[in-house]
Amino acid sequence: MINKKQARLRRARRSRAKIAQLKAVRLAVHRTNSHIYAQVISACGTKVLTAASTLEKEVRATVANGGNVKAAEAVGKRIAAKARQLGIEKVAFDRGGLQYHGRVKALAEAAREAGLKF
């Protein structure tokens, strides 16, 4: 019998395999109850090029709670700005097996509005 965590990890592995096959730079999202994290990872999958999260001082100054949609939008804008500074405009979105709604969707849409293409 498969539990929720194993099912999510299986979905994540499947999408990561497809992204690796495409040899694309990926925007990986990790979500906890109190924070949200985003990383831009190289096409080979071995190097984190840039990262943003609700733990950063600049983000904490703008949002009171790191576990809500407003915080996810702030992280999405920040990761997009950092990626564009490095000259990265096209990424593959890796939601880590999480459902595309709520905070994950808010982060993705904010990153798109800030100029990332995926």
C-alpha positions as CSV (number, residue, x, y, z in Angstrom):
1,M,0.0,0.0,0.0
2,I,1.3,3.4,-1.0
3,N,1.0,6.4,1.3
4,K,0.6,10.1,0.5
5,K,4.4,10.9,0.7
6,Q,5.4,8.0,-1.5
7,A,2.8,9.0,-4.1
8,R,4.0,12.6,-4.1
9,L,7.6,11.4,-4.5
10,R,6.7,9.1,-7.4
11,R,5.0,12.0,-9.2
12,A,8.0,14.2,-8.6
13,R,10.4,11.5,-9.9
14,R,8.4,11.2,-13.1
15,S,8.3,14.9,-13.8
16,R,12.0,15.3,-12.9
17,A,12.9,12.5,-15.3
18,K,11.1,14.3,-18.1
19,I,12.8,17.6,-17.3
20,A,16.2,15.8,-17.3
21,Q,15.4,14.3,-20.7
22,L,14.7,17.8,-22.0
23,K,18.0,19.0,-20.5
24,A,16.2,22.1,-19.2
25,V,17.1,24.5,-16.4
26,R,14.4,23.8,-13.7
27,L,12.6,25.9,-11.2
28,A,12.0,23.6,-8.2
29,V,9.5,24.4,-5.5
30,H,9.4,23.0,-2.0
31,R,6.6,23.8,0.4
32,T,6.2,23.4,4.1
33,N,3.4,24.5,6.4
34,S,5.2,27.7,7.4
35,H,7.5,28.5,4.4
36,I,8.0,28.1,0.7
37,Y,11.3,27.7,-1.1
38,A,12.3,28.0,-4.8
39,Q,15.5,27.0,-6.5
40,V,16.8,27.4,-10.1
41,I,18.8,24.3,-10.8
42,S,21.2,23.8,-13.7
43,A,20.2,21.6,-16.7
44,C,22.6,18.8,-15.6
45,G,20.8,18.8,-12.2
46,T,24.0,19.1,-10.1
47,K,24.2,22.8,-9.3
48,V,21.8,25.3,-7.7
49,L,22.2,28.5,-9.7
50,T,20.0,30.7,-7.4
51,A,17.4,30.3,-4.7
52,A,14.7,32.3,-2.9
53,S,12.6,31.6,0.1
54,T,10.4,33.1,2.8
55,L,13.3,32.8,5.2
56,E,15.3,35.6,3.4
57,K,15.5,38.9,5.3
58,E,14.2,40.9,2.3
59,V,11.1,38.7,1.9
60,R,10.4,38.6,5.7
61,A,10.3,42.4,5.7
62,T,7.4,42.4,3.2
63,V,5.3,39.5,4.4
64,A,4.3,38.7,8.0
65,N,3.6,35.0,7.5
66,G,5.7,32.7,5.3
67,G,3.0,30.1,4.8
68,N,0.4,31.9,2.7
69,V,-0.3,32.9,-0.9
70,K,1.0,36.4,-0.5
71,A,4.4,35.1,0.6
72,A,4.5,32.6,-2.3
73,E,3.9,35.5,-4.7
74,A,6.8,37.4,-3.1
75,V,9.1,34.4,-3.5
76,G,8.0,33.9,-7.1
77,K,8.9,37.5,-8.0
78,R,12.2,37.3,-6.2
79,I,13.3,34.0,-7.8
80,A,12.4,35.4,-11.3
81,A,14.4,38.6,-10.7
82,K,17.4,36.6,-9.5
83,A,17.2,34.2,-12.5
84,R,17.0,37.1,-15.0
85,Q,20.0,38.7,-13.4
86,L,21.9,35.5,-14.3
87,G,20.5,35.6,-17.8
88,I,18.0,32.8,-17.4
89,E,14.7,33.4,-19.0
90,K,13.4,29.9,-19.9
91,V,12.9,27.2,-17.2
92,A,11.0,24.0,-16.6
93,F,8.6,24.2,-13.6
94,D,9.2,21.4,-11.1
95,R,6.4,21.4,-8.6
96,G,7.8,18.4,-6.7
97,G,4.7,16.2,-7.1
98,L,2.6,18.9,-5.4
99,Q,-0.8,19.9,-6.7
100,Y,-0.7,23.0,-8.9
101,H,-3.0,25.2,-6.8
102,G,-2.8,27.5,-3.9
103,R,0.8,28.6,-2.9
104,V,2.5,26.6,-5.7
105,K,0.3,28.2,-8.3
106,A,0.8,31.7,-6.8
107,L,4.6,31.3,-6.9
108,A,4.5,30.0,-10.6
109,E,2.2,32.9,-11.8
110,A,4.2,35.5,-10.0
111,A,7.4,34.2,-11.6
112,R,5.8,34.2,-15.0
113,E,4.6,37.8,-14.5
114,A,8.2,38.8,-13.5
115,G,9.5,37.5,-16.8
116,L,10.3,33.8,-16.5
117,K,9.0,31.6,-19.3
118,F,7.7,28.1,-18.6
